[in-house]
Amino acid sequence: MIDPSTAARVVADLVDLMRLETLGADRFLAQSEDIGTPAVFGGQVLGQALMAASRTVEADRPAHSMHAYFLLPGEHAPIEYSVDRVRDGRSFTTRHVVARQGERIIFEMSASFQTVDDGIEHQLPMPAAAGPEGLASELEQRIAMGERLPARWRDKGLVPHGLEYRRVDPDDLLAPAVRPSESALWMRAIAPLPDDPNVHRALLAYASDHGLLGAAMRPHGLSFMSGQVRPASLDHAMWFHRDFRLDDWLLYSLDSPSASGARGLCRGSIFARDGRLVASTAQEGMLRVRRAGT
């Protein structure tokens, strides 16, 4: 159990990560966190890019979609985001964001924003799943592994983070069984977040990159932690459907319809506890399996 003062601190750190420094001319500078991944975590770049785009749009036009490409691995260093004001229409606003580190363009994204309008409504039903109460968090799973935890995970992998993930169907992190691609996890911030909807959307974009590519590995009994796979996110799309708060539990339902050509396609649906579908995601990633001796 994380004590309340630690929870508040790590959540504040995560929110600060989305607070961009204004450089002028729709350019922004953001810091990076090192969560133990070789390159900067893709979710961080997604969230910061969405926040940069949102900073150039009126508050009455929330983001409804984003489509991004990861071009080069990012370093654990500051990232500059430049925003191009592509279009400002009567109802829709379009922005294009480029992320740079030095002379390297590491990421680009298009995002669309819309006025709040009425219209028809329907959604897929929320899948049946055990609630988050009583489920072990991924941090608790790693702690329970003890000496089995790979050395490279014993530093950053055992530090409390501002977002908590609890898998509905947890598996062995080093030697998972071969299972269908469908899975689900609960996620939330571990302390209250500010009321700013842009912060919640940016942090949900951050969280949406967590575990998504793993759906393509489940049918093959592969895992990130085992070192069997060299993964890399290639693109990421996200649609925001309804209002939500990320300091309330959200259910992330995942599947992978296809893997081929050293790539896996994965999809996600994010539901509030009351059953509302609040967001959808899709991502294709590179999945290169390391053979013995390579």
N, C-alpha and C positions, 0 to 999 in steps of 0.2 A: 504494500500500500504506500503510495507516494504522499508525503505530508503536504498539507495545504499550501504552506509557504513555498515549497519547492515547485509544486504544480503551478502556482501563480507566476513564479519566476520564469519557468520554461515556456509557458504560454505567452508571457510578455515578450520573451526573446523571439518566439516564432512570429508574433504580430509585428515586432520591430523589423523582422526580415522582409516584410511586405511594405514597410514604410520607406519609400524611395526618396533619395535626395534629388531635388530639382536642379538641373544643369542649365536650363534655358532652352528655348527653341524646341519644345517637346522632347527633350532628352532628359533621361533620369539615370541615376547611379544607384545600384543596389549592392549590398554585401552578400557574401555566400557563407553557408554553414557546411561543415564537414560532418556528415552522418556516418562515415565509414566506407562510403562507396568510392571506387577508384576515381571517378569523375564526379562533378557536381550533380546532385540529385535532380533528375529531370522535372520532378514535381515543383521544385523550388523555382525553376525557370518559367514553368507554366504559370505559376501563381504571380510571380513578379511581372511577367509580360502582360498578364491580364490587368494587374493593378496599374501598370504604366499606361495602357490603353484607356482604362477607366478614368485616369486623371485628366484626360483631354475631352471627356464627354460629360454633358449635363447629368445631374443626379437623377433626373426623372426619366432617364433612358438606361435601364439596367442591361447588362450583358445577357444575351440569350444564346450565343454560340461562339466557339473559337476553334480554329483549325491550325495546327502547328506542325512544323518539321524540325527535328533535331538534326543539325547539319554536321557538327563536330563535337567531340566530348569537351565539356567545360571544365576549367580548372577551379580549384577552391580559392577563388580570388574575386574581387569586385567585378560586376558585370554592368555594362552600359546599355540602356534600352533607348532606342530612338523610335518615335511614333510618327507615322505618316497619316495625316487626316484625309483619307481617301474620299469619303462622301459624308455629307450631312443632309439627309433628306427630311421629308415631313414626318415620317414615322421611324425610319431606320438610319442608323449611323454606322459607318464602316471605318475601321482602323487597321493599319498594318504596322507590325512591330518587328524590329530587328534587334537582336542581342549580340553585342560584341565584347570580346576581350582582346584589347590591343587592336591589331589589324585583322583579327580572325572573327568572321561572322559564324557564331556557333548555333544560331537558332533564328527562326522567323515564324511569325504567326499573323493570321488575319482574325479579327474579332468583329462581331456584329452586335449592335445595341438597338433597343426598340422602346418606344413609348409603351406604357402599360395600357393595353387594349382588351376589350371583351371579345369573346368569340366562342366557338364550339369547344367542348372539352370531352376527352376520354383518356384512358390510360390502361396499360397492362396492370393486372393485379399484383400486389406484393407477394412474393413467394413465401410459403410457410417456412419459418425458421425459428429456432430457439432464441429467446431473448438474450441480451448481453449479460444479464445477471448470472453470476456463477461461472461464466466462461473465463478461462485464463487469458490474460493479455499476451501479445507476442513478446513483450519484455519479460514477463514471468516465464514464458516458455524458454527463452534464452538463458535466463538465470538458472532454471531447473536443469539445464543440460550440464552444468558444472564443467568438468574437464573435457567433456565431449565437444564443447563449443570451440570451433576453430580459433586459433590465436588471433587472426586478423579481426575477429568480431568481439574480442574481449575488452576492447577499449570503448569505442563509440557504441557498440551494440548493447552495452549494459548500462547506458546512461539514460535516465528518464527524458522523454521527449514531450513536446507540447500536444501531440496527437497520440491517441491510444487506439490500438487495433485489437479486436478480439475475434478470432476465427470461430465460426459456427461448427466447422468440421476440422479441427486441428489434426495435423499429421506430423510424422517425424521430420524435423527440419533438415536432417542430413540424409535420410534414406526413406523418402516418402513412398507409399504404395502406389501402384498404377491405379488411377481412379478417373472417373469421368471429368471432363473439364469444368463442369458446373460446381461452383463453390460460393461461399458468402462470408462476409465479415462485417462486424459492427465497428463503427469508428466515431470518435468525437474528440473535441478538445477537452483536456483534463481540468480546465478551470474556465470561468466565464470569459467570453470574448467581448470586445466592444460591440456596440449596436450598429456600427457601420456595415451595411449590406455588402459593400465592395470587399471588405476584409473577409467576410464569410465566403463570398464567391471565390476570391483569390486562394483562400486556404482550402476550399473544397477542390479547386483545380490542383493544388499541391497534393492533397490526399488521394486524388483520383489516380495518380501514377503509382500508388503503393499497391503491390500485389497483382496489378492488372495483367502484366505479361506472364505472370506465373500460371494463369489459366491455361496457356498453351503448353505448359510443361507437365501438368498433372497427368494427362493420358500416357505419359512416357516415364513416369516415376523419377523425374528430374527435379532438382532444387537449386536455387541460387547459392545457398550456403555451402553445398557440397563441393563447389568448384568444378562441377562437371560441365557447366554451360557457360559460354561467354555471351551475355545478353547485351543488347543495346536498343533503346527505344528509337524508332525511326520517325514516327508521326503520332499525333494525338489529336483527337477531336472530342469536343464536349459541348453539350447542349443543356442549358438551364431552363427548366420547365416551370417551377413553382418556388415560392419563397421557402426558406428553411433557416435553421440555425445550426451551426456546426458544434456548438457547445451542448446540443441535444444529440442523443444517439441517432445515427443514420445507418441503414443496412445497405451494404454494397454487394449486389448480386452479380457474379462474374461467369462468363463462359468463353469458349474459344471455338468458333465454327470451323477453323481451318488452320493447318500448318503445312508449309511446303516451301521448297527453295531456300531453306535456312531462315525462314521468316514465319512468325506466328501472328495471326489476327485474333484479337481479344476484344470483348465487349463488356460493358458494365451498366447496370441500372442502379440508381441510388434512391432509396426510399426513406421517408421520415417514419417514425414509429407509428403514426396514425394511418399509414398505408399510402400516403401521397407519393407519387413518383416525382422527385424534385430535380433529377438530372440524369443524363445518359452520357456514356463515354464509349469511345472506340480507339483502339491503338494497334498498330502493327509494329513488331519489333524483330530485330535480328536475333536468332538463336543458333549459335554455333556450338555443337556438342564436341567437347574435347575427348579425343580418343586416347587410349593408353599410350603413354610415351610422348604425348604432344603437349 
